[in-house]
Amino acid sequence: MKSQLLIFFLFLSIFNVYASDVKFYNINAMYGISMREMASVCKDENGFIWASSKTGILRITESDYRIYQLPYKTANIINVKLAYNNSFLIAYTNNGQFFHYNKLHDRFDLFLDLRVSLKNSYLSVGKVVIDDEQALWIPTSGGLCKYKNGMFSKIGEKQIMTQSIAPYDQTHLLVTHQDSISLLNMNTLEQKSVYEINNTFQISSLFYDNKGEVLWIGTSTDGLFYFWICKKKSLLPFLDFPKQPIGVITESSDSTLLVGIDGQGVWELDKDKKKVLNILKEDIDNPFSFVGMEFMIFIAMVSRGCGSLPILVGFLSSTGNLP
């Protein structure tokens, strides 16, 4: 089936979110373009929405768009993802080619090739985190790496595959491996084990709820789990949850999460009660429902006065290739 890029406008009232307000719009049709295999999305401080694919980086506003090409050293890539923080926007490939957006020349420039830095042509890269000082924290199949101001370094002595990372606070990262969860001090680079995983999971996504002190863990084949960091008890499964790849977990309010699942749409969860509130999936009788195409961008439109403010909520891909 032909891939289509869609935008999801979720209208929030002051008190409630109603599933009947959800509408999807085809960006390819709106702008007369053909973007496929989108893998990542972010919103910058100027309000631009950026989405990435192997064929280019798409920038859209409410009335215009632009497509940027990446100067690949080699084009044998599977996907391209984005990361953004503190006015620093980058695009990076699964095999370690990194590009930053050059505002002066309005283009993306190559600034790092991890395959060369790590001397590994078969490297794979997970979701990158940019901290407030514009340092890049990069989980790879060869371990966790850091890049800042042109300086590259590896974290730790052992080359242990790092599956996923997520911000914990301003000075710490949560780091997951197949058999453990650890807390990394970004200043001292010391790692402290938080939990030893008995089962071997393929962790696909992480989200840390700072208010509830709960780490939410999405897997490729074992469903959704949650873990209280302070209590340090066992990982608990979210009951009656699909066992398909979880691509993204994001907070939609102080009490709810949105979880994007391969082939299962978007699930809205109550964080405290640990229950499902809504499931957004395709409705064949509603042309504006969640259509079963490959790639979706989610943007919440929060009404304020006579205008509306776009707020990035998350991104869903039916292939599970997500930020």
MOHUSUL-V369051 format. One record per residue. N is the residue number from 1. RES is the residue in one small letter. PHI is phi in whole degrees, -180 to 180 (none if undefined). OMEGA is omega in degrees with one decimal (NA if undefined). D_CENTER is the distance of its C-alpha to the mean C-alpha in Angstrom with 2 decimals. Layout:
N|RES|PHI|OMEGA|D_CENTER + N|RES|PHI|OMEGA|D_CENTER
This chain:
1|m|none|-177.9|24.27 + 2|k|-63|179.3|23.34 + 3|s|-71|176.5|19.67 + 4|q|-136|178.8|19.23 + 5|l|-94|-175.3|16.72 + 6|l|-125|171.9|16.94 + 7|i|-112|-176.8|16.24 + 8|f|-108|178.8|16.33 + 9|f|-98|-177.9|18.57 + 10|l|-108|-176.1|18.73 + 11|f|-89|-177.1|21.88 + 12|l|-104|169.9|22.16 + 13|s|-86|-178.9|25.67 + 14|i|-66|-171.5|26.63 + 15|f|-109|-170.9|27.06 + 16|n|-138|171.6|25.31 + 17|v|-117|-177.2|22.72 + 18|y|-110|-178.2|24.51 + 19|a|-62|-178.2|23.17 + 20|s|-70|179.9|25.91 + 21|d|-82|-173.7|24.39 + 22|v|-75|175.9|21.38 + 23|k|-134|178.7|21.91 + 24|f|-118|179.9|20.15 + 25|y|-128|-176.8|21.26 + 26|n|-83|-178.9|21.27 + 27|i|-68|176.5|20.25 + 28|n|-57|-179.6|21.98 + 29|a|-72|-177.6|25.12 + 30|m|-64|-175.6|24.97 + 31|y|-108|179.4|24.87 + 32|g|68|179.3|26.58 + 33|i|-118|179.5|23.94 + 34|s|-139|178.1|22.52 + 35|m|-101|-177.9|18.87 + 36|r|-128|173.5|17.63 + 37|e|55|174.5|14.88 + 38|m|-69|-174.8|12.03 + 39|a|-121|-174.6|8.85 + 40|s|-159|180.0|6.55 + 41|v|-150|173.9|7.60 + 42|c|-154|179.7|8.63 + 43|k|-125|-178.3|11.99 + 44|d|-95|-175.0|14.59 + 45|e|-70|178.1|17.63 + 46|n|-90|179.3|19.84 + 47|g|92|177.5|18.08 + 48|f|-72|172.3|17.01 + 49|i|-101|-179.6|14.06 + 50|w|-114|176.5|12.72 + 51|a|-134|-172.9|11.39 + 52|s|-117|171.9|11.73 + 53|s|-148|178.6|13.84 + 54|k|-64|-175.6|16.47 + 55|t|-91|178.3|19.10 + 56|g|154|177.4|17.86 + 57|i|-106|-179.1|15.71 + 58|l|-98|172.8|16.39 + 59|r|-116|-177.7|17.12 + 60|i|-129|170.0|18.37 + 61|t|-124|179.3|20.35 + 62|e|-71|-175.0|22.38 + 63|s|-133|-174.1|25.14 + 64|d|-153|177.5|24.15 + 65|y|-150|171.7|21.83 + 66|r|-151|178.7|21.81 + 67|i|-117|-179.8|20.59 + 68|y|-107|175.7|20.39 + 69|q|-95|178.4|21.23 + 70|l|-99|179.9|20.02 + 71|p|-83|-177.8|22.98 + 72|y|-61|169.3|22.07 + 73|k|-77|171.6|24.49 + 74|t|-138|-173.4|24.11 + 75|a|-100|-179.1|22.48 + 76|n|-82|-175.6|22.07 + 77|i|-118|177.7|18.28 + 78|i|-100|179.0|16.08 + 79|n|-153|175.7|12.95 + 80|v|-127|179.7|11.78 + 81|k|-123|-178.5|8.46 + 82|l|-121|170.6|8.43 + 83|a|-144|-176.9|8.51 + 84|y|-149|171.7|10.87 + 85|n|-168|172.7|13.22 + 86|n|52|176.9|16.96 + 87|s|68|-178.9|17.74 + 88|f|-114|-178.8|16.26 + 89|l|-113|176.9|14.09 + 90|i|-130|168.8|13.44 + 91|a|-121|-179.1|12.64 + 92|y|-147|-178.0|12.83 + 93|t|-96|179.2|13.87 + 94|n|-66|-179.9|13.62 + 95|n|-103|167.3|17.16 + 96|g|95|173.5|16.83 + 97|q|-93|-174.9|17.87 + 98|f|-117|-178.9|16.60 + 99|f|-132|175.6|17.48 + 100|h|-113|179.4|17.71 + 101|y|-80|179.6|18.58 + 102|n|-95|-176.3|22.30 + 103|k|-65|-177.6|23.28 + 104|l|-61|-177.7|26.96 + 105|h|-101|178.0|27.03 + 106|d|53|-178.4|24.15 + 107|r|-159|174.4|22.60 + 108|f|-105|-179.6|20.18 + 109|d|-118|175.9|22.01 + 110|l|-71|177.3|21.53 + 111|f|-131|-179.2|21.76 + 112|l|-157|172.2|20.83 + 113|d|-125|-175.7|21.32 + 114|l|-65|179.3|20.43 + 115|r|-61|177.8|22.63 + 116|v|-77|-177.7|25.54 + 117|s|-62|-177.5|24.68 + 118|l|-98|-178.5|24.32 + 119|k|53|-177.3|26.91 + 120|n|-143|-177.9|24.86 + 121|s|-77|-177.1|24.60 + 122|y|-110|-177.9|22.65 + 123|l|-68|171.1|19.74 + 124|s|-126|-174.0|16.19 + 125|v|-120|176.6|13.15 + 126|g|-96|-177.7|9.96 + 127|k|-69|-177.3|6.88 + 128|v|-90|175.7|9.00 + 129|v|-114|173.9|9.85 + 130|i|-105|-179.4|12.46 + 131|d|-86|-174.9|15.07 + 132|d|-68|177.2|17.60 + 133|e|-98|178.1|19.99 + 134|q|65|170.7|17.72 + 135|a|-84|178.5|17.72 + 136|l|-97|173.7|15.06 + 137|w|-110|-166.5|14.26 + 138|i|-122|174.6|13.56 + 139|p|-81|-178.6|13.44 + 140|t|-136|176.3|15.63 + 141|s|-68|178.6|18.07 + 142|g|-105|179.7|20.73 + 143|g|117|-179.1|19.44 + 144|l|-88|-178.2|17.63 + 145|c|-128|177.2|18.45 + 146|k|-131|176.3|18.76 + 147|y|-135|178.6|19.53 + 148|k|-152|176.2|21.26 + 149|n|51|177.4|24.02 + 150|g|81|-179.2|24.69 + 151|m|-104|-178.8|25.03 + 152|f|-114|178.2|23.24 + 153|s|-148|175.4|23.64 + 154|k|-99|-178.8|22.81 + 155|i|-100|-179.9|22.28 + 156|g|90|-178.0|24.83 + 157|e|-86|-176.8|27.67 + 158|k|-88|177.1|26.48 + 159|q|-90|-179.6|24.17 + 160|i|-97|-179.4|22.16 + 161|m|-58|176.8|19.01 + 162|t|-99|-174.6|15.98 + 163|q|-80|-175.7|13.47 + 164|s|-158|176.5|10.67 + 165|i|-136|178.7|10.83 + 166|a|-153|176.9|10.14 + 167|p|-63|175.5|12.43 + 168|y|-103|171.2|15.58 + 169|d|-152|-175.4|17.73 + 170|q|-68|-176.4|18.83 + 171|t|-122|-177.7|20.41 + 172|h|-134|172.6|18.62 + 173|l|-120|168.2|15.56 + 174|l|-89|-175.9|15.08 + 175|v|-123|-179.7|15.26 + 176|t|-117|171.0|15.46 + 177|h|-117|-179.0|17.78 + 178|q|-64|-174.5|19.27 + 179|d|-121|-176.1|22.05 + 180|s|-160|171.3|21.05 + 181|i|-123|-179.2|18.93 + 182|s|-133|179.5|20.00 + 183|l|-113|-177.3|19.86 + 184|l|-105|172.2|20.00 + 185|n|-81|-174.4|22.04 + 186|m|-73|177.9|20.68 + 187|n|-89|-177.7|24.24 + 188|t|-93|-177.6|26.35 + 189|l|67|176.1|23.86 + 190|e|-81|178.7|25.38 + 191|q|-113|178.8|23.50 + 192|k|-123|-179.7|24.63 + 193|s|-67|178.8|24.12 + 194|v|-102|-177.2|22.91 + 195|y|-159|175.0|23.17 + 196|e|-97|-178.0|24.48 + 197|i|-85|-179.8|22.98 + 198|n|-73|179.2|25.93 + 199|n|-91|178.4|24.18 + 200|t|-91|-179.9|22.13 + 201|f|-104|167.0|18.64 + 202|q|-97|-175.4|16.04 + 203|i|-79|-175.4|13.03 + 204|s|-107|-178.8|9.84 + 205|s|-160|179.4|7.55 + 206|l|-134|169.0|8.81 + 207|f|-149|178.5|9.56 + 208|y|-104|176.5|12.83 + 209|d|-88|-174.6|15.13 + 210|n|-64|-178.4|17.42 + 211|k|-66|-179.0|20.06 + 212|g|-88|-177.8|20.58 + 213|e|56|-178.7|19.91 + 214|v|-122|173.7|18.03 + 215|l|-97|177.1|15.27 + 216|w|-98|-173.4|13.48 + 217|i|-123|175.5|12.87 + 218|g|-98|-179.1|11.64 + 219|t|-119|-179.8|13.65 + 220|s|-83|-174.5|14.48 + 221|t|-135|-173.0|18.03 + 222|d|-117|176.7|18.98 + 223|g|90|-175.0|17.15 + 224|l|-111|179.0|15.75 + 225|f|-129|173.2|17.28 + 226|y|-140|-171.9|17.76 + 227|f|-148|176.5|19.62 + 228|w|-80|-175.5|21.63 + 229|i|-61|-175.7|21.40 + 230|c|-71|-177.7|24.86 + 231|k|-76|177.9|26.65 + 232|k|53|174.2|25.42 + 233|k|-90|-177.8|26.36 + 234|s|-68|170.7|25.18 + 235|l|-63|-180.0|21.82 + 236|l|-110|178.6|22.43 + 237|p|-78|171.6|21.25 + 238|f|-79|-170.5|20.30 + 239|l|-66|176.3|23.34 + 240|d|55|-179.1|23.65 + 241|f|-113|-179.1|20.00 + 242|p|-58|179.7|19.20 + 243|k|-98|178.6|19.04 + 244|q|-95|-175.5|16.75 + 245|p|-57|176.9|13.33 + 246|i|-97|-173.8|10.67 + 247|g|-89|-176.3|7.42 + 248|v|-152|173.1|5.61 + 249|i|-129|-178.6|7.72 + 250|t|-145|-178.6|8.43 + 251|e|-85|176.9|11.90 + 252|s|-103|174.2|14.09 + 253|s|-161|179.5|17.21 + 254|d|-64|-174.9|18.99 + 255|s|-117|-174.6|19.88 + 256|t|-132|174.4|17.27 + 257|l|-121|167.6|13.80 + 258|l|-113|-178.5|12.08 + 259|v|-124|178.1|10.98 + 260|g|-94|-173.2|10.22 + 261|i|-124|178.2|12.56 + 262|d|-55|175.8|13.88 + 263|g|77|-176.7|17.09 + 264|q|-122|176.8|17.29 + 265|g|77|-178.5|15.66 + 266|v|-114|-179.7|14.11 + 267|w|-110|175.7|15.76 + 268|e|-97|-174.0|16.59 + 269|l|-119|170.8|17.72 + 270|d|-86|-174.6|20.19 + 271|k|-66|-176.0|19.00 + 272|d|-80|-176.4|22.61 + 273|k|-85|178.8|24.43 + 274|k|54|178.2|21.83 + 275|k|-139|-179.7|22.56 + 276|v|-83|178.7|21.16 + 277|l|-99|-179.2|21.93 + 278|n|-148|173.1|20.93 + 279|i|-128|-179.8|19.69 + 280|l|-97|-179.8|18.80 + 281|k|-138|-177.4|20.05 + 282|e|-67|173.1|22.33 + 283|d|-120|-174.5|25.79 + 284|i|-65|179.1|28.24 + 285|d|-89|-178.5|30.57 + 286|n|-124|-177.5|28.15 + 287|p|-65|179.3|27.19 + 288|f|-103|179.8|24.53 + 289|s|-80|177.2|22.86 + 290|f|-67|-176.7|19.59 + 291|v|-83|-174.8|20.63 + 292|g|-81|175.6|19.95 + 293|m|-93|-171.1|18.59 + 294|e|-80|-168.5|15.80 + 295|f|-130|-178.6|13.20 + 296|m|-129|169.2|12.51 + 297|i|-109|-179.8|11.28 + 298|f|-112|177.4|11.73 + 299|i|-131|177.4|13.79 + 300|a|-91|176.7|16.04 + 301|m|-105|-176.7|19.49 + 302|v|-99|-177.2|21.33 + 303|s|-68|177.4|25.04 + 304|r|-140|-178.2|26.92 + 305|g|67|-178.4|30.53 + 306|c|-92|-179.3|31.19 + 307|g|-115|177.3|27.82 + 308|s|-145|-178.0|24.16 + 309|l|-112|178.6|21.18 + 310|p|-77|178.8|17.81 + 311|i|-126|-179.0|14.95 + 312|l|-69|179.8|11.30 + 313|v|-106|-177.7|10.19 + 314|g|173|-176.4|7.10 + 315|f|-147|-178.5|6.80 + 316|l|-127|173.2|8.76 + 317|s|-129|-179.0|10.38 + 318|s|-71|176.6|13.50 + 319|t|-92|179.2|13.23 + 320|g|82|179.7|10.22 + 321|n|-87|-172.0|8.80 + 322|l|-129|178.1|5.13 + 323|p|-73|NA|2.41
